Amino acid sequence: MVQRIESVDESTVAQEVRAQFAIAEERGAPNSTLLRIMARDPDSMKTFYDAWNRSFYDSSLVEHGLKELMRVRMARTRNCGY
């Protein structure tokens, strides 16, 4: 998939934002390119990323089995061998 919106230049964002990019890359989700694009508006990126973490990592809001089904569905959508 071709990226249509440019990612931010990492040298222009706060250290906290770069740390969030690194965590996303380590976890594999959310897509770090998405965060780099959203970081063009840091407040929007923070709101999205905080909600993502609350939903998928910081609580049992979404059950583990459902998370796995979502991962498989996203992988199949992108023809990924996950």
Phi and psi restraints in degrees (range 20) as a CNS / XPLOR table:
assign (resid 1 and name C) (resid 2 and name N)
       (resid 2 and name CA) (resid 2 and name C) 1.0 -85.1 20.0 2
assign (resid 2 and name N) (resid 2 and name CA)
       (resid 2 and name C) (resid 3 and name N) 1.0 132.1 20.0 2
assign (resid 2 and name C) (resid 3 and name N)
       (resid 3 and name CA) (resid 3 and name C) 1.0 -76.3 20.0 2
assign (resid 3 and name N) (resid 3 and name CA)
       (resid 3 and name C) (resid 4 and name N) 1.0 125.5 20.0 2
assign (resid 3 and name C) (resid 4 and name N)
       (resid 4 and name CA) (resid 4 and name C) 1.0 -98.0 20.0 2
assign (resid 4 and name N) (resid 4 and name CA)
       (resid 4 and name C) (resid 5 and name N) 1.0 -24.7 20.0 2
assign (resid 4 and name C) (resid 5 and name N)
       (resid 5 and name CA) (resid 5 and name C) 1.0 -112.5 20.0 2
assign (resid 5 and name N) (resid 5 and name CA)
       (resid 5 and name C) (resid 6 and name N) 1.0 131.2 20.0 2
assign (resid 5 and name C) (resid 6 and name N)
       (resid 6 and name CA) (resid 6 and name C) 1.0 -67.1 20.0 2
assign (resid 6 and name N) (resid 6 and name CA)
       (resid 6 and name C) (resid 7 and name N) 1.0 140.2 20.0 2
assign (resid 6 and name C) (resid 7 and name N)
       (resid 7 and name CA) (resid 7 and name C) 1.0 -73.8 20.0 2
assign (resid 7 and name N) (resid 7 and name CA)
       (resid 7 and name C) (resid 8 and name N) 1.0 161.0 20.0 2
assign (resid 7 and name C) (resid 8 and name N)
       (resid 8 and name CA) (resid 8 and name C) 1.0 -71.6 20.0 2
assign (resid 8 and name N) (resid 8 and name CA)
       (resid 8 and name C) (resid 9 and name N) 1.0 156.7 20.0 2
assign (resid 8 and name C) (resid 9 and name N)
       (resid 9 and name CA) (resid 9 and name C) 1.0 -78.8 20.0 2
assign (resid 9 and name N) (resid 9 and name CA)
       (resid 9 and name C) (resid 10 and name N) 1.0 117.0 20.0 2
assign (resid 9 and name C) (resid 10 and name N)
       (resid 10 and name CA) (resid 10 and name C) 1.0 -58.5 20.0 2
assign (resid 10 and name N) (resid 10 and name CA)
       (resid 10 and name C) (resid 11 and name N) 1.0 -24.8 20.0 2
assign (resid 10 and name C) (resid 11 and name N)
       (resid 11 and name CA) (resid 11 and name C) 1.0 -71.4 20.0 2
assign (resid 11 and name N) (resid 11 and name CA)
       (resid 11 and name C) (resid 12 and name N) 1.0 -11.1 20.0 2
assign (resid 11 and name C) (resid 12 and name N)
       (resid 12 and name CA) (resid 12 and name C) 1.0 -99.9 20.0 2
assign (resid 12 and name N) (resid 12 and name CA)
       (resid 12 and name C) (resid 13 and name N) 1.0 -3.8 20.0 2
assign (resid 12 and name C) (resid 13 and name N)
       (resid 13 and name CA) (resid 13 and name C) 1.0 -105.9 20.0 2
assign (resid 13 and name N) (resid 13 and name CA)
       (resid 13 and name C) (resid 14 and name N) 1.0 160.4 20.0 2
assign (resid 13 and name C) (resid 14 and name N)
       (resid 14 and name CA) (resid 14 and name C) 1.0 -65.8 20.0 2
assign (resid 14 and name N) (resid 14 and name CA)
       (resid 14 and name C) (resid 15 and name N) 1.0 156.8 20.0 2
assign (resid 14 and name C) (resid 15 and name N)
       (resid 15 and name CA) (resid 15 and name C) 1.0 -58.1 20.0 2
assign (resid 15 and name N) (resid 15 and name CA)
       (resid 15 and name C) (resid 16 and name N) 1.0 -38.0 20.0 2
assign (resid 15 and name C) (resid 16 and name N)
       (resid 16 and name CA) (resid 16 and name C) 1.0 -59.9 20.0 2
assign (resid 16 and name N) (resid 16 and name CA)
       (resid 16 and name C) (resid 17 and name N) 1.0 -40.8 20.0 2
assign (resid 16 and name C) (resid 17 and name N)
       (resid 17 and name CA) (resid 17 and name C) 1.0 -67.4 20.0 2
assign (resid 17 and name N) (resid 17 and name CA)
       (resid 17 and name C) (resid 18 and name N) 1.0 -43.3 20.0 2
assign (resid 17 and name C) (resid 18 and name N)
       (resid 18 and name CA) (resid 18 and name C) 1.0 -61.6 20.0 2
assign (resid 18 and name N) (resid 18 and name CA)
       (resid 18 and name C) (resid 19 and name N) 1.0 -36.5 20.0 2
assign (resid 18 and name C) (resid 19 and name N)
       (resid 19 and name CA) (resid 19 and name C) 1.0 -63.8 20.0 2
assign (resid 19 and name N) (resid 19 and name CA)
       (resid 19 and name C) (resid 20 and name N) 1.0 -38.2 20.0 2
assign (resid 19 and name C) (resid 20 and name N)
       (resid 20 and name CA) (resid 20 and name C) 1.0 -66.7 20.0 2
assign (resid 20 and name N) (resid 20 and name CA)
       (resid 20 and name C) (resid 21 and name N) 1.0 -37.2 20.0 2
assign (resid 20 and name C) (resid 21 and name N)
       (resid 21 and name CA) (resid 21 and name C) 1.0 -59.0 20.0 2
assign (resid 21 and name N) (resid 21 and name CA)
       (resid 21 and name C) (resid 22 and name N) 1.0 -46.0 20.0 2
assign (resid 21 and name C) (resid 22 and name N)
       (resid 22 and name CA) (resid 22 and name C) 1.0 -63.7 20.0 2
assign (resid 22 and name N) (resid 22 and name CA)
       (resid 22 and name C) (resid 23 and name N) 1.0 -41.1 20.0 2
assign (resid 22 and name C) (resid 23 and name N)
       (resid 23 and name CA) (resid 23 and name C) 1.0 -63.9 20.0 2
assign (resid 23 and name N) (resid 23 and name CA)
       (resid 23 and name C) (resid 24 and name N) 1.0 -43.6 20.0 2
assign (resid 23 and name C) (resid 24 and name N)
       (resid 24 and name CA) (resid 24 and name C) 1.0 -62.4 20.0 2
assign (resid 24 and name N) (resid 24 and name CA)
       (resid 24 and name C) (resid 25 and name N) 1.0 -40.4 20.0 2
assign (resid 24 and name C) (resid 25 and name N)
       (resid 25 and name CA) (resid 25 and name C) 1.0 -65.2 20.0 2
assign (resid 25 and name N) (resid 25 and name CA)
       (resid 25 and name C) (resid 26 and name N) 1.0 -40.8 20.0 2
assign (resid 25 and name C) (resid 26 and name N)
       (resid 26 and name CA) (resid 26 and name C) 1.0 -64.2 20.0 2
assign (resid 26 and name N) (resid 26 and name CA)
       (resid 26 and name C) (resid 27 and name N) 1.0 -43.5 20.0 2
assign (resid 26 and name C) (resid 27 and name N)
       (resid 27 and name CA) (resid 27 and name C) 1.0 -77.0 20.0 2
assign (resid 27 and name N) (resid 27 and name CA)
       (resid 27 and name C) (resid 28 and name N) 1.0 -27.5 20.0 2
assign (resid 27 and name C) (resid 28 and name N)
       (resid 28 and name CA) (resid 28 and name C) 1.0 85.3 20.0 2
assign (resid 28 and name N) (resid 28 and name CA)
       (resid 28 and name C) (resid 29 and name N) 1.0 5.8 20.0 2
assign (resid 28 and name C) (resid 29 and name N)
       (resid 29 and name CA) (resid 29 and name C) 1.0 -161.9 20.0 2
assign (resid 29 and name N) (resid 29 and name CA)
       (resid 29 and name C) (resid 30 and name N) 1.0 145.2 20.0 2
assign (resid 29 and name C) (resid 30 and name N)
       (resid 30 and name CA) (resid 30 and name C) 1.0 -67.0 20.0 2
assign (resid 30 and name N) (resid 30 and name CA)
       (resid 30 and name C) (resid 31 and name N) 1.0 167.8 20.0 2
assign (resid 30 and name C) (resid 31 and name N)
       (resid 31 and name CA) (resid 31 and name C) 1.0 -54.0 20.0 2
assign (resid 31 and name N) (resid 31 and name CA)
       (resid 31 and name C) (resid 32 and name N) 1.0 124.1 20.0 2
assign (resid 31 and name C) (resid 32 and name N)
       (resid 32 and name CA) (resid 32 and name C) 1.0 -65.8 20.0 2
assign (resid 32 and name N) (resid 32 and name CA)
       (resid 32 and name C) (resid 33 and name N) 1.0 -25.6 20.0 2
assign (resid 32 and name C) (resid 33 and name N)
       (resid 33 and name CA) (resid 33 and name C) 1.0 -65.8 20.0 2
assign (resid 33 and name N) (resid 33 and name CA)
       (resid 33 and name C) (resid 34 and name N) 1.0 -38.7 20.0 2
assign (resid 33 and name C) (resid 34 and name N)
       (resid 34 and name CA) (resid 34 and name C) 1.0 -59.3 20.0 2
assign (resid 34 and name N) (resid 34 and name CA)
       (resid 34 and name C) (resid 35 and name N) 1.0 -45.4 20.0 2
assign (resid 34 and name C) (resid 35 and name N)
       (resid 35 and name CA) (resid 35 and name C) 1.0 -63.4 20.0 2
assign (resid 35 and name N) (resid 35 and name CA)
       (resid 35 and name C) (resid 36 and name N) 1.0 -39.0 20.0 2
assign (resid 35 and name C) (resid 36 and name N)
       (resid 36 and name CA) (resid 36 and name C) 1.0 -65.4 20.0 2
assign (resid 36 and name N) (resid 36 and name CA)
       (resid 36 and name C) (resid 37 and name N) 1.0 -33.0 20.0 2
assign (resid 36 and name C) (resid 37 and name N)
       (resid 37 and name CA) (resid 37 and name C) 1.0 -74.0 20.0 2
assign (resid 37 and name N) (resid 37 and name CA)
       (resid 37 and name C) (resid 38 and name N) 1.0 -45.8 20.0 2
assign (resid 37 and name C) (resid 38 and name N)
       (resid 38 and name CA) (resid 38 and name C) 1.0 -63.6 20.0 2
assign (resid 38 and name N) (resid 38 and name CA)
       (resid 38 and name C) (resid 39 and name N) 1.0 -25.1 20.0 2
assign (resid 38 and name C) (resid 39 and name N)
       (resid 39 and name CA) (resid 39 and name C) 1.0 -66.7 20.0 2
assign (resid 39 and name N) (resid 39 and name CA)
       (resid 39 and name C) (resid 40 and name N) 1.0 -7.7 20.0 2
assign (resid 39 and name C) (resid 40 and name N)
       (resid 40 and name CA) (resid 40 and name C) 1.0 -61.7 20.0 2
assign (resid 40 and name N) (resid 40 and name CA)
       (resid 40 and name C) (resid 41 and name N) 1.0 -26.7 20.0 2
assign (resid 40 and name C) (resid 41 and name N)
       (resid 41 and name CA) (resid 41 and name C) 1.0 -124.4 20.0 2
assign (resid 41 and name N) (resid 41 and name CA)
       (resid 41 and name C) (resid 42 and name N) 1.0 90.4 20.0 2
assign (resid 41 and name C) (resid 42 and name N)
       (resid 42 and name CA) (resid 42 and name C) 1.0 -54.6 20.0 2
assign (resid 42 and name N) (resid 42 and name CA)
       (resid 42 and name C) (resid 43 and name N) 1.0 -34.9 20.0 2
assign (resid 42 and name C) (resid 43 and name N)
       (resid 43 and name CA) (resid 43 and name C) 1.0 -65.4 20.0 2
assign (resid 43 and name N) (resid 43 and name CA)
       (resid 43 and name C) (resid 44 and name N) 1.0 -41.3 20.0 2
assign (resid 43 and name C) (resid 44 and name N)
       (resid 44 and name CA) (resid 44 and name C) 1.0 -65.3 20.0 2
assign (resid 44 and name N) (resid 44 and name CA)
       (resid 44 and name C) (resid 45 and name N) 1.0 -43.0 20.0 2
assign (resid 44 and name C) (resid 45 and name N)
       (resid 45 and name CA) (resid 45 and name C) 1.0 -61.7 20.0 2
assign (resid 45 and name N) (resid 45 and name CA)
       (resid 45 and name C) (resid 46 and name N) 1.0 -43.7 20.0 2
assign (resid 45 and name C) (resid 46 and name N)
       (resid 46 and name CA) (resid 46 and name C) 1.0 -62.5 20.0 2
assign (resid 46 and name N) (resid 46 and name CA)
       (resid 46 and name C) (resid 47 and name N) 1.0 -44.5 20.0 2
assign (resid 46 and name C) (resid 47 and name N)
       (resid 47 and name CA) (resid 47 and name C) 1.0 -60.5 20.0 2
assign (resid 47 and name N) (resid 47 and name CA)
       (resid 47 and name C) (resid 48 and name N) 1.0 -47.6 20.0 2
assign (resid 47 and name C) (resid 48 and name N)
       (resid 48 and name CA) (resid 48 and name C) 1.0 -61.8 20.0 2
assign (resid 48 and name N) (resid 48 and name CA)
       (resid 48 and name C) (resid 49 and name N) 1.0 -49.3 20.0 2
assign (resid 48 and name C) (resid 49 and name N)
       (resid 49 and name CA) (resid 49 and name C) 1.0 -67.5 20.0 2
assign (resid 49 and name N) (resid 49 and name CA)
       (resid 49 and name C) (resid 50 and name N) 1.0 -37.5 20.0 2
assign (resid 49 and name C) (resid 50 and name N)
       (resid 50 and name CA) (resid 50 and name C) 1.0 -62.8 20.0 2
assign (resid 50 and name N) (resid 50 and name CA)
       (resid 50 and name C) (resid 51 and name N) 1.0 -43.8 20.0 2
assign (resid 50 and name C) (resid 51 and name N)
       (resid 51 and name CA) (resid 51 and name C) 1.0 -64.5 20.0 2
assign (resid 51 and name N) (resid 51 and name CA)
       (resid 51 and name C) (resid 52 and name N) 1.0 -40.6 20.0 2
assign (resid 51 and name C) (resid 52 and name N)
       (resid 52 and name CA) (resid 52 and name C) 1.0 -59.4 20.0 2
assign (resid 52 and name N) (resid 52 and name CA)
       (resid 52 and name C) (resid 53 and name N) 1.0 -49.0 20.0 2
assign (resid 52 and name C) (resid 53 and name N)
       (resid 53 and name CA) (resid 53 and name C) 1.0 -64.4 20.0 2
assign (resid 53 and name N) (resid 53 and name CA)
       (resid 53 and name C) (resid 54 and name N) 1.0 -41.3 20.0 2
assign (resid 53 and name C) (resid 54 and name N)
       (resid 54 and name CA) (resid 54 and name C) 1.0 -62.0 20.0 2
assign (resid 54 and name N) (resid 54 and name CA)
       (resid 54 and name C) (resid 55 and name N) 1.0 -39.8 20.0 2
assign (resid 54 and name C) (resid 55 and name N)
       (resid 55 and name CA) (resid 55 and name C) 1.0 -75.0 20.0 2
assign (resid 55 and name N) (resid 55 and name CA)
       (resid 55 and name C) (resid 56 and name N) 1.0 -38.9 20.0 2
assign (resid 55 and name C) (resid 56 and name N)
       (resid 56 and name CA) (resid 56 and name C) 1.0 -109.6 20.0 2
assign (resid 56 and name N) (resid 56 and name CA)
       (resid 56 and name C) (resid 57 and name N) 1.0 -20.0 20.0 2
assign (resid 56 and name C) (resid 57 and name N)
       (resid 57 and name CA) (resid 57 and name C) 1.0 -124.9 20.0 2
assign (resid 57 and name N) (resid 57 and name CA)
       (resid 57 and name C) (resid 58 and name N) 1.0 -34.2 20.0 2
assign (resid 57 and name C) (resid 58 and name N)
       (resid 58 and name CA) (resid 58 and name C) 1.0 -94.2 20.0 2
assign (resid 58 and name N) (resid 58 and name CA)
       (resid 58 and name C) (resid 59 and name N) 1.0 -2.0 20.0 2
assign (resid 58 and name C) (resid 59 and name N)
       (resid 59 and name CA) (resid 59 and name C) 1.0 -153.3 20.0 2
assign (resid 59 and name N) (resid 59 and name CA)
       (resid 59 and name C) (resid 60 and name N) 1.0 -179.9 20.0 2
assign (resid 59 and name C) (resid 60 and name N)
       (resid 60 and name CA) (resid 60 and name C) 1.0 -104.9 20.0 2
assign (resid 60 and name N) (resid 60 and name CA)
       (resid 60 and name C) (resid 61 and name N) 1.0 27.7 20.0 2
assign (resid 60 and name C) (resid 61 and name N)
       (resid 61 and name CA) (resid 61 and name C) 1.0 -57.1 20.0 2
assign (resid 61 and name N) (resid 61 and name CA)
       (resid 61 and name C) (resid 62 and name N) 1.0 -41.5 20.0 2
assign (resid 61 and name C) (resid 62 and name N)
       (resid 62 and name CA) (resid 62 and name C) 1.0 -112.9 20.0 2
assign (resid 62 and name N) (resid 62 and name CA)
       (resid 62 and name C) (resid 63 and name N) 1.0 122.0 20.0 2
assign (resid 62 and name C) (resid 63 and name N)
       (resid 63 and name CA) (resid 63 and name C) 1.0 -65.5 20.0 2
assign (resid 63 and name N) (resid 63 and name CA)
       (resid 63 and name C) (resid 64 and name N) 1.0 150.6 20.0 2
assign (resid 63 and name C) (resid 64 and name N)
       (resid 64 and name CA) (resid 64 and name C) 1.0 -56.4 20.0 2
assign (resid 64 and name N) (resid 64 and name CA)
       (resid 64 and name C) (resid 65 and name N) 1.0 -44.0 20.0 2
assign (resid 64 and name C) (resid 65 and name N)
       (resid 65 and name CA) (resid 65 and name C) 1.0 -60.0 20.0 2
assign (resid 65 and name N) (resid 65 and name CA)
       (resid 65 and name C) (resid 66 and name N) 1.0 -40.3 20.0 2
assign (resid 65 and name C) (resid 66 and name N)
       (resid 66 and name CA) (resid 66 and name C) 1.0 -67.7 20.0 2
assign (resid 66 and name N) (resid 66 and name CA)
       (resid 66 and name C) (resid 67 and name N) 1.0 -38.3 20.0 2
assign (resid 66 and name C) (resid 67 and name N)
       (resid 67 and name CA) (resid 67 and name C) 1.0 -59.7 20.0 2
assign (resid 67 and name N) (resid 67 and name CA)
       (resid 67 and name C) (resid 68 and name N) 1.0 -42.0 20.0 2
assign (resid 67 and name C) (resid 68 and name N)
       (resid 68 and name CA) (resid 68 and name C) 1.0 -64.7 20.0 2
assign (resid 68 and name N) (resid 68 and name CA)
       (resid 68 and name C) (resid 69 and name N) 1.0 -41.6 20.0 2
assign (resid 68 and name C) (resid 69 and name N)
       (resid 69 and name CA) (resid 69 and name C) 1.0 -61.2 20.0 2
assign (resid 69 and name N) (resid 69 and name CA)
       (resid 69 and name C) (resid 70 and name N) 1.0 -39.1 20.0 2
assign (resid 69 and name C) (resid 70 and name N)
       (resid 70 and name CA) (resid 70 and name C) 1.0 -65.1 20.0 2
assign (resid 70 and name N) (resid 70 and name CA)
       (resid 70 and name C) (resid 71 and name N) 1.0 -41.4 20.0 2
assign (resid 70 and name C) (resid 71 and name N)
       (resid 71 and name CA) (resid 71 and name C) 1.0 -62.8 20.0 2
assign (resid 71 and name N) (resid 71 and name CA)
       (resid 71 and name C) (resid 72 and name N) 1.0 -43.6 20.0 2
assign (resid 71 and name C) (resid 72 and name N)
       (resid 72 and name CA) (resid 72 and name C) 1.0 -64.0 20.0 2
assign (resid 72 and name N) (resid 72 and name CA)
       (resid 72 and name C) (resid 73 and name N) 1.0 -44.0 20.0 2
assign (resid 72 and name C) (resid 73 and name N)
       (resid 73 and name CA) (resid 73 and name C) 1.0 -61.8 20.0 2
assign (resid 73 and name N) (resid 73 and name CA)
       (resid 73 and name C) (resid 74 and name N) 1.0 -44.4 20.0 2
assign (resid 73 and name C) (resid 74 and name N)
       (resid 74 and name CA) (resid 74 and name C) 1.0 -64.3 20.0 2
assign (resid 74 and name N) (resid 74 and name CA)
       (resid 74 and name C) (resid 75 and name N) 1.0 -39.4 20.0 2
assign (resid 74 and name C) (resid 75 and name N)
       (resid 75 and name CA) (resid 75 and name C) 1.0 -65.1 20.0 2
assign (resid 75 and name N) (resid 75 and name CA)
       (resid 75 and name C) (resid 76 and name N) 1.0 -44.5 20.0 2
assign (resid 75 and name C) (resid 76 and name N)
       (resid 76 and name CA) (resid 76 and name C) 1.0 -64.6 20.0 2
assign (resid 76 and name N) (resid 76 and name CA)
       (resid 76 and name C) (resid 77 and name N) 1.0 -38.1 20.0 2
assign (resid 76 and name C) (resid 77 and name N)
       (resid 77 and name CA) (resid 77 and name C) 1.0 -59.4 20.0 2
assign (resid 77 and name N) (resid 77 and name CA)
       (resid 77 and name C) (resid 78 and name N) 1.0 -33.4 20.0 2
assign (resid 77 and name C) (resid 78 and name N)
       (resid 78 and name CA) (resid 78 and name C) 1.0 -101.2 20.0 2
assign (resid 78 and name N) (resid 78 and name CA)
       (resid 78 and name C) (resid 79 and name N) 1.0 11.9 20.0 2
assign (resid 78 and name C) (resid 79 and name N)
       (resid 79 and name CA) (resid 79 and name C) 1.0 55.0 20.0 2
assign (resid 79 and name N) (resid 79 and name CA)
       (resid 79 and name C) (resid 80 and name N) 1.0 39.6 20.0 2
assign (resid 79 and name C) (resid 80 and name N)
       (resid 80 and name CA) (resid 80 and name C) 1.0 -95.9 20.0 2
assign (resid 80 and name N) (resid 80 and name CA)
       (resid 80 and name C) (resid 81 and name N) 1.0 144.8 20.0 2
assign (resid 80 and name C) (resid 81 and name N)
       (resid 81 and name CA) (resid 81 and name C) 1.0 -82.3 20.0 2
assign (resid 81 and name N) (resid 81 and name CA)
       (resid 81 and name C) (resid 82 and name N) 1.0 16.9 20.0 2
